[in-house]
Amino acid sequence: MKRIKAMVCSLLLAGSSSAFAAESPRDYATGMTLETSSSSPWYRVALPREVYQHSAWPDLRDVRVFNQQGERVPFTLMTKPTPPAVADSVALRLFPLAASPIATTEASAPQTIRLKAANGVEINLEGDEAKSVGQSYLLTLPDSREALLRLTKLQLDWAASNASWQGKASVYASRDLSHWQRVQENAPLMDLSRDGERLKMNTVAAELTLSPKGRRYLLLVLDPQTPMPELKGVMAVAQPQEPLTERIQLPAAVAKATSTEAIWQWDQPQPLSTLSITLMEEGVLPVEIAWRSDAKSEWRPLAKSVLFNVNDQTQAAFPLSANVVEAIRITTVDAHLPQTLPGVTGAREAKVLIFNAQGKGPYMLAWGNKAAENVALSLNQLIPESLPASKNIETLPWAQPLETVKLGGDARLQAVSAGEQQKLWVALAVWAVLIVGVGALLMVAWRIWREARR
């Protein structure tokens, strides 16, 4: 019996020592060396995309920072705030147009107006659009503009005048100067002065996307009765919608595809706030979208929708409310998937890590350990409230991630936690007691049997 007790105790002690051993960088799959260029008791780290993609836990509980001695240093994880939203304003190129009617020989032919710029560009308007054409202007994106511009309004700048006036303006859009689509009709404009006060309405709402390779031309047409002074310039204004927190975009990879269904996966499940699906070619595609939290979970419906890419406009992102998503499935409705599959991207909240620079550098950012538990501190535990740094963390210097280093390897992504290890050792000890006990009973029974045979 003493031997049994001794064996059980040794098993439990071995389990406790392995379960509660101090962490080291080798307990984590991957790391990155951090460069600190200035001396500070605290540093900030903007987590690289690889951390989100290959962390073993969706909540990033397995992220750590180690010093040169391999010791874990105190840290906290914070949601990365979004910088203040700034309206993206672009000065459009402006070309005044001279209007002249085009004579037709047929009485039933629609009325046609030719608009011609000084550089030789010609635009023809027919039908209803040609009936109310006053002073007109061709507007284009500057040649240096390469990015898309999600336009919300046009801001007009005209020459100063002592006379009050008001009128109307319409806006059309085109990609080839031949085919025009009405964007805004009869928007009011005015510039009124009275008793030293001035009322000016110089914006025209126009919600569309301008693109250097798509719709890059706008046509501003004033009502014939609009006595507006000479137009000096036009600003295209796009006001971005400011999210509460900054988000990081994580693309998914195609895992399986047929002509009517495809599955996209992330390397690790992600708590996604939105899901963006982009058709790579122009067109529309009716679909049913589903998601799952892991490979063993059932598919859950997300939306029945129509994906589209028309005139550089696409459907809005699908909200997910930070659900943990491992894969999504897109099934077409009475249609086939395009030859080039849609792009799928999930967005999740971006995090900033702040650590206390204990010990000597260089420091190492490490992640990827299924056995890790959440040891992040609160900000008040890391930086005393009485210090100015706690009030303005934006003043803390950045530590820049450098090259990626392989530490414990991918096996750490399936490691067993300390608590689970302890349970395993306890289970082994119990089984050992049972096996030894059964063996002892068999020995006693065998001895009794031998004595009975004598």
C-alpha positions as CSV (number, residue, x, y, z in Angstrom):
1,M,0.0,0.0,0.0
2,K,2.9,2.4,0.8
3,R,4.3,1.7,-2.7
4,I,0.9,2.6,-4.3
5,K,0.7,5.9,-2.4
6,A,4.3,6.7,-3.3
7,M,3.6,6.1,-7.0
8,V,0.4,8.2,-7.0
9,C,2.2,11.1,-5.3
10,S,5.1,11.0,-7.7
11,L,2.6,11.1,-10.7
12,L,0.8,14.0,-9.2
13,L,4.0,15.9,-8.5
14,A,5.2,15.3,-12.0
15,G,1.9,16.6,-13.4
16,S,2.0,19.7,-11.2
17,S,5.6,20.6,-12.1
18,S,4.9,20.2,-15.9
19,A,1.6,22.1,-15.7
20,F,2.8,25.1,-13.7
21,A,6.3,25.5,-15.3
22,A,7.2,29.1,-16.2
23,E,6.4,30.1,-19.8
24,S,9.2,30.5,-22.4
25,P,9.2,31.6,-26.0
26,R,9.4,28.0,-27.1
27,D,5.9,27.4,-25.7
28,Y,4.6,29.5,-28.7
29,A,4.5,28.7,-32.4
30,T,5.8,31.9,-33.9
31,G,7.5,35.1,-32.8
32,M,8.7,38.5,-34.1
33,T,11.6,40.5,-32.8
34,L,10.6,44.0,-31.7
35,E,12.8,47.0,-32.4
36,T,12.7,49.8,-29.7
37,S,14.4,53.0,-30.9
38,S,14.0,55.1,-27.8
39,S,14.2,54.5,-24.0
40,S,10.8,54.1,-22.3
41,P,9.2,52.1,-19.5
42,W,6.3,51.2,-21.9
43,Y,6.0,50.6,-25.6
44,R,3.1,50.1,-28.0
45,V,2.9,47.4,-30.6
46,A,0.4,47.4,-33.5
47,L,-0.3,43.7,-33.9
48,P,0.7,42.5,-37.3
49,R,-1.8,40.7,-39.5
50,E,0.0,37.3,-38.9
51,V,-0.9,37.5,-35.2
52,Y,-4.7,37.6,-36.0
53,Q,-4.4,34.9,-38.7
54,H,-2.4,32.4,-36.7
55,S,-3.3,32.9,-33.1
56,A,-4.7,29.7,-31.5
57,W,-7.5,31.7,-29.8
58,P,-10.0,34.1,-31.4
59,D,-9.6,36.5,-28.4
60,L,-5.8,36.5,-28.7
61,R,-5.3,35.2,-25.2
62,D,-2.1,33.4,-26.4
63,V,-0.2,36.6,-27.3
64,R,2.9,37.3,-25.2
65,V,6.0,39.5,-25.0
66,F,9.3,38.1,-23.7
67,N,12.6,39.9,-22.9
68,Q,16.1,38.8,-23.9
69,Q,16.3,36.5,-20.9
70,G,13.1,34.6,-22.1
71,E,11.0,36.0,-19.3
72,R,7.4,37.1,-19.9
73,V,6.8,40.8,-19.3
74,P,3.6,42.5,-18.2
75,F,1.3,43.7,-21.0
76,T,-2.2,44.7,-21.9
77,L,-4.3,44.5,-25.0
78,M,-6.5,47.4,-26.1
79,T,-8.9,48.1,-28.9
80,K,-7.2,50.3,-31.5
81,P,-9.1,53.6,-31.8
82,T,-9.9,55.0,-35.2
83,P,-8.2,58.2,-36.2
84,P,-10.6,61.2,-36.7
85,A,-12.5,60.9,-39.9
86,V,-11.4,63.4,-42.5
87,A,-13.5,64.2,-45.6
88,D,-11.7,63.1,-48.8
89,S,-11.9,66.1,-51.1
90,V,-10.6,66.1,-54.6
91,A,-10.5,69.1,-57.0
92,L,-12.0,68.0,-60.2
93,R,-10.8,69.2,-63.6
94,L,-13.2,71.7,-65.1
95,F,-14.0,72.2,-68.8
96,P,-16.8,74.7,-69.8
97,L,-18.9,73.5,-72.6
98,A,-20.6,75.4,-75.4
99,A,-24.1,74.2,-76.4
100,S,-25.5,74.1,-79.9
101,P,-28.5,72.3,-81.3
102,I,-28.1,69.6,-83.9
103,A,-30.4,69.9,-86.9
104,T,-32.4,66.8,-87.9
105,T,-34.3,66.1,-91.1
106,E,-36.9,63.8,-89.5
107,A,-39.7,65.5,-87.5
108,S,-40.0,62.5,-85.2
109,A,-36.2,62.5,-84.3
110,P,-35.5,63.4,-80.7
111,Q,-34.1,66.8,-79.9
112,T,-30.3,66.7,-79.7
113,I,-27.9,69.2,-78.1
114,R,-24.1,69.1,-78.8
115,L,-21.9,70.3,-76.0
116,K,-18.3,71.0,-77.0
117,A,-15.3,71.9,-74.9
118,A,-12.4,74.1,-76.0
119,N,-10.1,71.0,-76.2
120,G,-12.4,69.4,-78.8
121,V,-14.3,67.0,-76.6
122,E,-17.9,66.6,-77.7
123,I,-21.0,65.3,-75.8
124,N,-24.4,64.8,-77.3
125,L,-27.6,64.9,-75.2
126,E,-30.9,63.7,-76.6
127,G,-34.5,63.7,-75.6
128,D,-35.6,65.2,-72.3
129,E,-32.0,65.9,-71.2
130,A,-31.6,68.2,-74.2
131,K,-34.7,70.2,-73.5
132,S,-33.4,72.1,-70.5
133,V,-29.7,72.7,-71.1
134,G,-28.1,75.9,-69.9
135,Q,-24.4,76.5,-69.1
136,S,-22.7,73.1,-68.8
137,Y,-19.4,71.8,-67.5
138,L,-17.5,68.6,-68.0
139,L,-15.9,67.4,-64.8
140,T,-13.2,64.7,-64.6
141,L,-10.9,63.1,-62.0
142,P,-7.4,64.4,-62.0
143,D,-4.9,62.3,-64.0
144,S,-2.9,61.7,-60.8
145,R,-5.9,60.1,-59.0
146,E,-5.6,56.3,-58.9
147,A,-7.9,55.4,-56.0
148,L,-11.6,55.1,-56.0
149,L,-13.6,58.1,-54.7
150,R,-17.0,57.3,-53.1
151,L,-18.6,60.7,-53.8
152,T,-21.3,62.1,-51.7
153,K,-21.6,65.7,-53.0
154,L,-20.1,68.3,-55.3
155,Q,-19.1,71.6,-53.8
156,L,-19.2,74.5,-56.4
157,D,-17.1,77.6,-56.2
158,W,-18.3,80.5,-58.4
159,A,-17.1,84.0,-58.9
160,A,-18.3,86.6,-56.4
161,S,-21.3,88.7,-57.4
162,N,-23.2,91.6,-55.9
163,A,-26.5,90.4,-57.5
164,S,-28.6,87.7,-55.8
165,W,-29.6,84.7,-57.8
166,Q,-31.0,81.2,-57.6
167,G,-31.3,78.3,-60.0
168,K,-31.1,74.5,-60.5
169,A,-28.4,72.0,-61.6
170,S,-28.4,68.4,-62.8
171,V,-25.6,65.9,-62.7
172,Y,-24.8,63.0,-65.1
173,A,-22.1,60.4,-65.0
174,S,-20.3,58.4,-67.7
175,R,-17.3,56.2,-68.3
176,D,-16.9,56.8,-72.0
177,L,-18.4,60.3,-72.7
178,S,-21.1,58.6,-74.9
179,H,-23.5,57.0,-72.4
180,W,-24.7,59.1,-69.6
181,Q,-26.7,58.2,-66.4
182,R,-28.5,60.9,-64.4
183,V,-27.3,61.1,-60.8
184,Q,-29.1,64.2,-59.6
185,E,-31.9,66.3,-61.1
186,N,-32.8,69.9,-60.5
187,A,-30.8,70.4,-57.3
188,P,-31.3,73.9,-55.9
189,L,-28.5,76.5,-56.0
190,M,-28.5,80.0,-54.7
191,D,-26.4,83.0,-53.6
192,L,-28.6,85.6,-51.8
193,S,-27.5,88.8,-50.2
194,R,-29.5,91.2,-48.0
195,D,-28.6,93.8,-45.4
196,G,-25.0,92.6,-45.3
197,E,-25.9,89.0,-44.8
198,R,-25.4,86.2,-47.3
199,L,-27.1,82.8,-47.9
200,K,-25.2,80.5,-50.1
201,M,-26.2,77.0,-51.2
202,N,-23.4,75.6,-53.3
203,T,-23.5,71.9,-52.9
204,V,-25.1,69.2,-55.0
205,A,-25.8,65.8,-53.6
206,A,-24.3,63.1,-55.8
207,E,-23.8,59.6,-54.4
208,L,-21.7,57.4,-56.7
209,T,-18.2,56.0,-57.1
210,L,-15.7,57.7,-59.4
211,S,-12.9,55.5,-60.7
212,P,-10.0,56.2,-63.0
213,K,-10.8,53.0,-64.9
214,G,-14.6,53.3,-64.6
215,R,-16.9,56.2,-64.3
216,R,-14.5,59.1,-64.2
217,Y,-16.6,61.8,-66.0
218,L,-19.4,64.0,-64.6
219,L,-21.5,66.4,-66.5
220,L,-22.9,69.4,-64.6
221,V,-25.8,71.0,-66.5
222,L,-27.4,74.2,-65.2
223,D,-31.0,75.1,-65.9
224,P,-31.3,77.7,-68.7
225,Q,-32.9,80.1,-66.3
226,T,-30.0,79.9,-63.8
227,P,-27.9,83.1,-64.0
228,M,-24.9,81.7,-62.1
229,P,-21.6,83.6,-62.4
230,E,-18.6,81.9,-63.9
231,L,-17.8,78.6,-62.2
232,K,-14.2,78.7,-60.8
233,G,-13.9,75.2,-59.5
234,V,-15.6,72.1,-58.2
235,M,-14.6,69.9,-55.3
236,A,-15.7,66.2,-55.1
237,V,-16.3,65.5,-51.5
238,A,-16.5,61.9,-50.0
239,Q,-17.3,61.8,-46.3
240,P,-16.3,58.4,-44.9
241,Q,-18.4,56.8,-42.2
242,E,-16.3,56.6,-39.1
243,P,-16.4,53.2,-37.3
244,L,-16.2,53.1,-33.5
245,T,-12.9,51.2,-33.7
246,E,-10.3,50.5,-36.3
247,R,-10.7,47.1,-38.0
248,I,-8.2,44.8,-39.7
249,Q,-9.1,43.1,-42.9
250,L,-8.5,39.3,-43.1
251,P,-8.9,37.6,-46.5
252,A,-10.2,34.0,-46.6
253,A,-8.9,31.3,-48.9
254,V,-11.0,29.1,-51.1
255,A,-11.1,25.6,-49.6
256,K,-13.7,23.9,-51.9
257,A,-15.6,24.9,-55.0
258,T,-18.1,23.5,-57.4
259,S,-20.0,25.3,-60.2
260,T,-22.8,26.4,-57.7
261,E,-21.2,26.4,-54.3
262,A,-17.9,27.4,-52.7
263,I,-16.4,27.5,-49.3
264,W,-13.9,30.0,-48.0
265,Q,-11.8,29.4,-44.8
266,W,-9.6,31.3,-42.4
267,D,-6.5,29.6,-40.9
268,Q,-8.0,30.1,-37.4
269,P,-11.6,31.1,-36.4
270,Q,-12.0,34.8,-36.2
271,P,-14.5,37.1,-34.3
272,L,-15.7,39.0,-37.4
273,S,-17.7,42.2,-37.2
274,T,-18.4,42.4,-41.0
275,L,-18.0,40.2,-44.1
276,S,-17.2,41.7,-47.5
277,I,-17.8,39.7,-50.7
278,T,-16.5,41.2,-54.0
279,L,-17.3,40.0,-57.5
280,M,-14.1,40.3,-59.5
281,E,-16.0,41.0,-62.7
282,E,-19.0,43.1,-63.5
283,G,-22.3,41.4,-63.0
284,V,-24.9,40.3,-60.5
285,L,-25.2,37.0,-58.6
286,P,-28.1,35.9,-56.4
287,V,-26.7,33.8,-53.5
288,E,-27.4,32.3,-50.1
289,I,-24.6,32.8,-47.6
290,A,-23.9,30.6,-44.5
291,W,-21.2,30.5,-41.9
292,R,-19.8,28.1,-39.2
293,S,-17.7,28.6,-36.2
294,D,-15.5,25.5,-36.6
295,A,-15.2,22.4,-38.9
296,K,-17.5,20.3,-36.7
297,S,-20.3,22.9,-36.4
298,E,-23.4,23.1,-38.4
299,W,-23.8,25.8,-41.1
300,R,-25.8,28.8,-39.9
301,P,-27.6,31.1,-42.4
302,L,-26.3,34.6,-42.7
303,A,-28.2,36.2,-45.6
304,K,-30.0,35.7,-48.9
305,S,-28.8,38.5,-51.1
306,V,-27.6,39.6,-54.5
307,L,-23.9,40.2,-55.0
308,F,-23.2,42.9,-57.6
309,N,-20.5,44.8,-59.3
310,V,-22.1,47.4,-61.5
311,N,-20.5,50.6,-62.6
312,D,-17.9,50.3,-59.8
313,Q,-20.6,49.9,-57.2
314,T,-20.8,46.9,-55.0
315,Q,-23.2,45.7,-52.2
316,A,-22.6,46.7,-48.6
317,A,-20.7,44.4,-46.2
318,F,-22.7,41.9,-44.2
319,P,-22.8,42.4,-40.4
320,L,-21.7,39.5,-38.2
321,S,-21.7,41.1,-34.6
322,A,-18.3,39.6,-33.7
323,N,-19.4,36.0,-34.2
324,V,-16.5,33.6,-34.3
325,V,-16.3,32.4,-37.9
326,E,-14.1,29.7,-39.3
327,A,-15.6,29.4,-42.8
328,I,-18.4,30.8,-45.0
329,R,-20.3,29.0,-47.7
330,I,-21.8,30.7,-50.8
331,T,-24.5,28.9,-52.7
332,T,-25.8,30.4,-55.9
333,V,-29.6,30.6,-56.7
334,D,-30.4,29.5,-60.2
335,A,-27.0,30.6,-61.3
336,H,-23.4,29.5,-61.6
337,L,-20.4,30.9,-59.9
338,P,-18.2,33.0,-62.2
339,Q,-14.9,31.6,-63.5
340,T,-13.0,34.0,-61.2
341,L,-14.4,33.3,-57.7
342,P,-15.5,36.3,-55.6
343,G,-13.0,37.6,-53.0
344,V,-14.0,37.1,-49.4
345,T,-12.7,39.3,-46.6
346,G,-13.6,39.5,-42.9
347,A,-13.1,42.5,-40.7
348,R,-12.4,42.3,-36.9
349,E,-11.4,44.8,-34.3
350,A,-7.7,45.8,-34.4
351,K,-5.8,45.6,-31.2
352,V,-2.8,47.5,-29.7
353,L,-0.5,45.7,-27.2
354,I,1.2,47.8,-24.6
355,F,4.0,46.2,-22.6
356,N,6.2,47.1,-19.7
357,A,9.9,47.0,-20.7
358,Q,11.2,44.8,-17.9
359,G,14.6,43.2,-18.3
360,K,16.9,43.7,-21.3
361,G,15.9,43.9,-24.9
362,P,15.5,43.0,-27.7
363,Y,12.0,42.0,-26.8
364,M,10.0,39.4,-28.7
365,L,6.3,39.2,-29.6
366,A,5.1,35.6,-29.5
367,W,1.8,33.9,-30.3
368,G,0.2,30.5,-31.1
369,N,-0.3,28.3,-28.0
370,K,-3.6,26.5,-27.4
371,A,-2.5,25.8,-23.9
372,A,-2.2,29.5,-23.1
373,E,-4.5,31.3,-20.6
374,N,-5.4,35.0,-20.5
375,V,-2.7,36.8,-18.5
376,A,-3.2,40.3,-19.9
377,L,-3.5,43.1,-17.4
378,S,-5.8,46.0,-17.4
379,L,-4.3,49.4,-18.3
380,N,-4.5,50.6,-14.7
381,Q,-2.6,47.6,-13.6
382,L,0.1,48.2,-16.2
383,I,0.4,52.0,-15.9
384,P,-0.5,53.8,-12.6
385,E,-3.4,56.2,-13.0
386,S,-1.3,59.0,-11.4
387,L,1.1,59.0,-14.3
388,P,0.5,61.1,-17.4
389,A,1.1,58.2,-19.6
390,S,-2.1,56.5,-18.4
391,K,-4.1,59.5,-19.7
392,N,-2.5,59.7,-23.1
393,I,-1.2,56.4,-24.3
394,E,-0.7,58.0,-27.8
395,T,2.5,59.5,-26.5
396,L,4.1,56.1,-25.8
397,P,6.7,55.1,-28.4
398,W,6.1,52.3,-30.9
399,A,8.0,49.0,-30.9
400,Q,8.3,47.9,-34.5
401,P,7.9,44.1,-35.4
402,L,10.7,42.9,-37.5
403,E,11.4,39.4,-39.0
404,T,9.3,36.4,-38.2
405,V,10.9,33.7,-36.1
406,K,9.8,30.1,-35.7
407,L,9.7,29.1,-32.1
408,G,7.8,26.0,-30.9
409,G,6.2,25.4,-34.3
410,D,2.7,24.5,-35.4
411,A,2.4,21.7,-32.8
412,R,1.9,24.4,-30.2
413,L,-1.4,25.4,-31.9
414,Q,-2.8,22.1,-30.5
415,A,-1.1,22.1,-27.1
416,V,-3.0,21.1,-24.0
417,S,-3.6,23.8,-21.3
418,A,-2.2,23.5,-17.8
419,G,-5.6,22.7,-16.3
420,E,-6.1,20.0,-18.8
421,Q,-2.6,18.6,-18.1
422,Q,-3.4,18.5,-14.4
423,K,-6.7,16.6,-15.2
424,L,-4.8,14.1,-17.3
425,W,-2.3,13.5,-14.6
426,V,-5.0,13.0,-12.0
427,A,-6.8,10.6,-14.4
428,L,-3.5,8.6,-14.9
429,A,-3.0,8.5,-11.1
430,V,-6.5,7.2,-10.6
431,W,-6.1,4.5,-13.3
432,A,-2.7,3.6,-11.8
433,V,-4.3,3.1,-8.4
434,L,-7.1,1.0,-9.9
435,I,-4.7,-1.2,-11.9
436,V,-2.4,-1.7,-9.0
437,G,-5.3,-2.5,-6.7
438,V,-6.7,-5.0,-9.1
439,G,-3.3,-6.6,-9.4
440,A,-3.0,-6.8,-5.6
441,L,-6.4,-8.5,-5.4
442,L,-5.4,-11.0,-8.0
443,M,-2.2,-11.8,-6.0
444,V,-4.3,-12.3,-2.8
445,A,-6.7,-14.5,-4.7
446,W,-3.9,-16.6,-6.2
447,R,-2.3,-17.1,-2.8
448,I,-5.6,-18.2,-1.3
449,W,-6.1,-20.6,-4.2
450,R,-2.7,-22.2,-3.7
451,E,-3.2,-22.7,0.0
452,A,-6.6,-24.3,-0.7
453,R,-4.9,-26.8,-3.1
454,R,-2.5,-28.0,-0.4
